[in-house]
Amino acid sequence: MNEKKKSDRRRRSQSAPAPAVRPGTEALPAARALFSVPIPVRWRDLDAFNHVNNSSYLTFLEEARLQWLRTVKGEWFDEHAMPVMAAVELHYRRPIEWPAEIAVTMTCERLGNSSLTVGNRIVDARDPALVYAEGRVVLVWIDPASGASVPLPAAIREACSG
């Protein structure tokens, strides 16, 4: 590329206005820490490549959620309100090899009217800087009879806000 084109390109990039921030893309406040639980990796979690199968990661997240829910004070489900997983997003950062002990950490990213977005990280239990996966799970409380969403139980709202 000749010098004139380089100079023109530099001038355009220096004078270009900063892009506007699109609604909904603003930085969110820091997520509130909810829970962390160590989980040993089992031999049965491995796949043919001798590392933890991708589906086991979801089992780890489920186990952490259930352990957290056991600590929630008050009723978080009954015959008219139960949580279901509505969405999951998981980014695999590195394989987990056996033997290993992991820790699953959970944060509250968002409280909605009937939903809760839980941030998750799967890390090495001895070295939390070693991240195996991270993502989020959206839980929606529904009435199991009708399938319609219902308001978040007060116990969940308090556990995430407190």
N, C-alpha and C positions, 0 to 999 in steps of 0.2 A: 504494500500500500504506500502510495507516495505521501510526502510530508504534508501537503495541503489537505488531503483527505483526513489524515490523522488530526491535524489542527482543527478542522471543521467539526469532526466528531467530538473532540475534547470540549470545544466551545458549546456545542449543543447539550452535552451531558452536564456541563457546569451551569447552564442557564435554564435547564428544564425544571419546572416547578415540582415540588415534592408531591408524590401521589397522595390523594386523599385517603383517609382511613375509611374503609367500608363499614357500615353499621354491622354490628355483630362480630367484628374482628378485633375489637379493642382488647387489651390485656385484661384478663380476669384477675380478681384478687386471689391471693395465695389460698390454695385449698387447705381445708382444716384436716389435720391428722385424725384418723379414726382408730386405727388398730394395726398391729403388726403381729404376725404369728410365724414361728419357725415350723417348717414342714420337712421331714426327711424324704428324700427321693427313694422310691422303692424300685427294686429290680424290675417289677412288672410295668413300671412307667416307661421303660426303654423300648425303642423300636429296633428294627433290623440294622440300623446304622450305629447302634450302641450309644445313642443319646436319647434324651427324653422326647417322646412323641409329642407332636404339637397339640394333640387333643388333651394330653395330661395337664398342660398349662391351664386349660379351662377348669379342670378338676381342682387344681391348686387354688384358683380364684374362688371357686365354689366353697371349698373347705374353709378358706379365710373368711368369706362372707358369713358362713354358718357359725364359725367360732365368734365372730364379732356380734352377730345377732343374739347369741347366748348371753352376751354381756349387757345388752340393751335393757335398761330398767323400764318396766311397764310392758303393756301388751303391744306387740308389733304385728300380730296377726290374730284373726279369729275366723269364724265361719263366713263373715262378710267382707274380709279384707286380707288378702294374701299377696306376697310379692311374686312377680314373674320377671324373668330376664327378658327385656324387650330388645336389647342391642348389646353387642360386644365389639370392641375394637382392640386388637392386640398386635403390638409390634415386637417381633422376635429379634432380639439384639445379638444373642450368641447361644450356642447349644449348651444344654446342661448335661454333663456326663456323670455317670455313676462311679463311685459313691459321691453323694453330695447332700448337703443340707441347705435348703433355701429358706428365705423369709419372704412372706408376702406382706407388703405394706398397703394400707388402704387410706384414701383421703376422700373427703366429701368435696366434690367439684361443683355440684349444683343441687339445689333443692327446688323441686317444682311443686305444683299443686298435688299431683298424684305420683310423681316420679322422683327418683334419686339417682344422680350420676356419681358413681364411685370410681375414683382414680386408683389404679393398681400398679404396683411395681413388684416384679419377682427378682430378688437379688440373692447373692451368696450370703448365707447366714453369718459367716465369719468376716466377710469383706463386703459391706453394703454398697461400696462403690462399683462392685462388679454386677452390672445389671444384665439379667437374662432376657427380660421382657417388660414392657410397660404398655399401659392402655387404659381403657375405661369400660365399665359395665353400666348400662341403664336398667334400673329396676323400676317397675311400675306396679303399684298396688291395685289389685282388681277385686271385684266381687266374683268369686268363682262360679256362682250360680248364673250370673248374667254375662260375665266376661267384660263388663263395663269397668272403667277405671273409677277408683274411689280416692278420697283425700288421703294423703299420707297420715299414718297414725301419729298422734302427738308424741309417743315415745321415740319414734324415728326422728321426727323433727327436732326434738330436744337433744337426742344423742348426737345429732349432726351440728347443732347450733351451740350446744353448751360448752 
